Amino acid sequence: MQRFRSGAPIVLRELWRGRVFEARPAIVVEDDPEQLMFLVPSRARCGVPIGENGDELRLPDRSWRLEVRDRGPSPILSFAWPNTPYSVLLWTTPEGNRAWYVNLQSPLARSAIGFDTTDHVLDVVVPLDGSSWAWKDEHELIEAVDRGLFSNDEAASFRRWGERAVERIIRKEPPFDRRWDTWAPDPSWPSPELPSGWDRL
C-alpha cells in the first residue's frame, strides 16, 4: 500500500451510493498505519451538493449537482484511524471557540486522489477541556432515518460509536493527550485544490 507523504495535497470525498456528494481538498499531515491526520485550510474551494432549487443539500435525499464553493473561514485539523467509523476534527464553533468535533462516518477508504467515506449525519461537539459534550444534528439523523437513508439499527450504532469517541477524548487518549490548538502547518506546504476528475469515481 502506497502512503501519502507529509505535505501532499489530496481530496477527502463523501460518497453516497456510487456518487460523490461532497469533496474537500486537504494536505496530508500524517499517513501512518495507526493514524491519519489532515489539514483542510481556511476558505478551501470545495465541491458541495446543490439541489434543483439552488440550495446546498444537507442530506442526499434528492438529486444534486456538484458546485465548487469556498467553505469555512477557519482551518480544520482532522484525525482518523483504521477501521474506525468516525474522525475527530479540531473545529472552530460559530462563536469562535475551538472544540473537538466528532464526525460519524464510515472508515476512510483510500482512493487514487485521497480518501473516501460516507457521512453518517450525526456529530458530537466536545470542548477542548473535555468538561462536557453534546450531540449535533440529531434532528437530521432522525430525518435521514425517516427518509430511508439509514435504518434504526444503523442510527443506534452511530450513537454508540459517538459515545466511544467522546470517551477517547475525555480520557485524553492519544492524540488528545497534547494540545493541538497551537499547532501550525509547515509554511512550505502547497495550497491544495480539487484536481481534474475529483467528481468521478
C-alpha positions as CSV (number, residue, x, y, z in Angstrom):
1,M,0.0,0.0,0.0
2,Q,1.5,3.3,-1.1
3,R,1.1,6.0,1.6
4,F,1.0,9.8,1.0
5,R,3.9,11.8,2.1
6,S,3.6,14.6,4.6
7,G,2.6,17.8,2.8
8,A,0.9,16.0,-0.1
9,P,-2.3,17.6,-1.5
10,I,-5.2,15.1,-1.5
11,V,-9.0,15.1,-1.7
12,L,-11.3,13.9,1.1
13,R,-14.6,12.9,-0.5
14,E,-18.0,11.9,0.9
15,L,-19.8,9.4,-1.3
16,W,-23.4,8.3,-1.4
17,R,-24.5,5.2,-3.4
18,G,-21.8,5.4,-6.0
19,R,-21.7,9.2,-6.4
20,V,-19.6,12.0,-4.9
21,F,-21.7,14.0,-2.5
22,E,-19.0,16.4,-1.2
23,A,-15.3,16.9,-1.7
24,R,-12.7,18.9,0.2
25,P,-9.1,19.5,-0.8
26,A,-6.7,18.8,2.1
27,I,-3.0,18.4,3.0
28,V,-1.6,15.2,4.5
29,V,0.0,15.9,7.8
30,E,0.5,12.3,8.8
31,D,-0.2,9.0,7.0
32,D,0.8,6.3,9.4
33,P,-0.5,2.7,9.8
34,E,-2.2,3.7,13.1
35,Q,-3.3,7.2,12.4
36,L,-4.2,9.6,9.6
37,M,-4.0,13.4,10.0
38,F,-5.1,16.1,7.6
39,L,-5.4,19.8,7.3
40,V,-8.2,21.5,5.4
41,P,-7.1,25.1,5.0
42,S,-9.4,28.1,5.5
43,R,-11.5,29.1,2.6
44,A,-10.8,25.9,0.8
45,R,-12.6,25.6,-2.5
46,C,-14.8,22.5,-2.0
47,G,-17.2,20.5,-4.1
48,V,-20.6,20.8,-2.5
49,P,-24.0,19.3,-3.4
50,I,-26.6,21.7,-4.8
51,G,-30.3,20.8,-5.2
52,E,-32.6,21.7,-8.0
53,N,-33.6,24.9,-6.2
54,G,-30.0,26.1,-5.9
55,D,-29.7,25.4,-2.2
56,E,-26.9,23.4,-0.7
57,L,-28.1,20.0,0.4
58,R,-27.5,18.6,3.9
59,L,-28.9,15.1,3.1
60,P,-28.5,13.0,-0.1
61,D,-32.3,12.5,-0.3
62,R,-32.9,14.1,-3.7
63,S,-31.0,14.7,-6.9
64,W,-28.0,17.0,-6.8
65,R,-25.2,18.6,-8.9
66,L,-21.8,19.5,-7.6
67,E,-20.6,23.0,-7.5
68,V,-17.2,24.4,-6.2
69,R,-17.6,26.9,-3.4
70,D,-15.5,28.5,-0.6
71,R,-16.0,26.7,2.7
72,G,-15.3,28.0,6.2
73,P,-13.1,30.9,7.3
74,S,-11.1,28.7,9.8
75,P,-8.7,25.8,9.0
76,I,-9.6,22.3,10.2
77,L,-7.2,19.7,11.5
78,S,-8.7,16.2,11.4
79,F,-7.7,12.8,12.8
80,A,-8.8,9.4,11.6
81,W,-7.9,5.8,12.4
82,P,-8.1,2.4,10.6
83,N,-11.4,0.6,10.8
84,T,-12.8,3.4,12.9
85,P,-16.2,4.8,11.9
86,Y,-15.6,8.4,12.9
87,S,-13.0,11.2,12.5
88,V,-12.3,13.9,15.1
89,L,-11.8,17.5,13.9
90,L,-10.2,20.4,15.7
91,W,-13.1,22.8,14.8
92,T,-13.9,26.4,15.4
93,T,-17.5,27.0,16.6
94,P,-19.7,29.8,15.1
95,E,-18.9,31.7,18.3
96,G,-15.2,31.4,17.6
97,N,-14.3,28.8,20.2
98,R,-12.1,25.8,19.5
99,A,-13.6,22.4,20.1
100,W,-13.3,18.7,19.2
101,Y,-15.9,17.8,16.5
102,V,-16.6,14.1,16.2
103,N,-17.8,13.3,12.7
104,L,-19.5,9.9,12.5
105,Q,-18.7,8.3,9.1
106,S,-17.6,5.1,7.5
107,P,-13.9,4.2,7.9
108,L,-11.8,6.0,5.4
109,A,-11.0,4.1,2.2
110,R,-8.0,5.1,0.0
111,S,-8.6,6.4,-3.5
112,A,-6.1,7.4,-6.2
113,I,-6.5,11.0,-5.1
114,G,-7.0,10.7,-1.3
115,F,-9.7,9.1,0.9
116,D,-13.4,8.4,0.6
117,T,-16.1,7.9,3.2
118,T,-19.8,8.1,3.8
119,D,-21.1,10.6,6.3
120,H,-23.4,9.3,9.0
121,V,-25.1,12.7,9.6
122,L,-24.8,12.6,13.4
123,D,-21.9,14.5,15.1
124,V,-20.7,15.3,18.6
125,V,-19.1,18.5,19.9
126,V,-16.7,18.3,22.9
127,P,-14.9,21.4,24.4
128,L,-11.1,21.1,24.4
129,D,-11.1,20.7,28.2
130,G,-13.4,17.7,27.9
131,S,-15.8,19.2,30.5
132,S,-19.0,18.4,28.6
133,W,-20.2,17.1,25.3
134,A,-23.3,17.4,23.1
135,W,-24.8,15.7,20.1
136,K,-25.1,17.8,16.9
137,D,-27.5,17.3,14.0
138,E,-29.7,14.8,15.9
139,H,-32.7,16.1,14.0
140,E,-31.0,15.4,10.7
141,L,-30.3,11.8,11.7
142,I,-34.0,11.3,12.6
143,E,-34.9,12.8,9.2
144,A,-32.4,10.6,7.4
145,V,-33.9,7.5,9.1
146,D,-37.5,8.7,8.3
147,R,-36.5,9.0,4.6
148,G,-34.9,5.6,4.4
149,L,-31.3,6.7,4.2
150,F,-30.3,4.7,7.3
151,S,-32.1,2.1,9.4
152,N,-32.9,2.5,13.1
153,D,-30.2,-0.1,13.9
154,E,-27.6,1.9,11.9
155,A,-28.6,5.1,13.8
156,A,-28.2,3.3,17.1
157,S,-24.7,2.1,16.0
158,F,-23.7,5.7,15.1
159,R,-24.7,6.8,18.6
160,R,-22.6,4.1,20.2
161,W,-19.6,5.0,18.2
162,G,-20.1,8.7,19.0
163,E,-20.1,7.8,22.7
164,R,-16.9,5.8,22.3
165,A,-15.2,8.7,20.6
166,V,-16.2,11.1,23.4
167,E,-14.7,8.6,25.9
168,R,-11.5,8.6,24.0
169,I,-11.3,12.4,24.0
170,I,-12.3,12.9,27.7
171,R,-9.7,10.2,28.8
172,K,-7.1,12.1,26.8
173,E,-6.0,9.1,24.9
174,P,-3.5,9.9,22.1
175,P,-3.6,12.1,20.2
176,F,-5.8,14.0,22.7
177,D,-3.1,13.9,25.3
178,R,-1.4,17.0,23.9
179,R,-2.6,20.5,22.8
180,W,-3.3,20.9,19.1
181,D,-4.9,24.4,19.1
182,T,-1.4,26.0,18.8
183,W,-0.3,23.6,16.1
184,A,0.8,25.3,12.8
185,P,1.4,23.7,9.4
186,D,4.7,23.7,7.5
187,P,4.7,27.0,5.6
188,S,6.3,25.3,2.6
189,W,3.3,23.1,2.1
190,P,1.2,23.9,-1.0
191,S,-2.3,25.2,-1.0
192,P,-4.5,22.2,-2.1
193,E,-7.0,22.4,-4.9
194,L,-9.5,20.0,-6.3
195,P,-7.8,18.2,-9.2
196,S,-9.3,17.3,-12.5
197,G,-11.7,14.3,-12.1
198,W,-12.3,14.9,-8.4
199,D,-16.1,14.4,-9.0
200,R,-15.8,11.0,-10.7
201,L,-15.2,7.6,-9.1
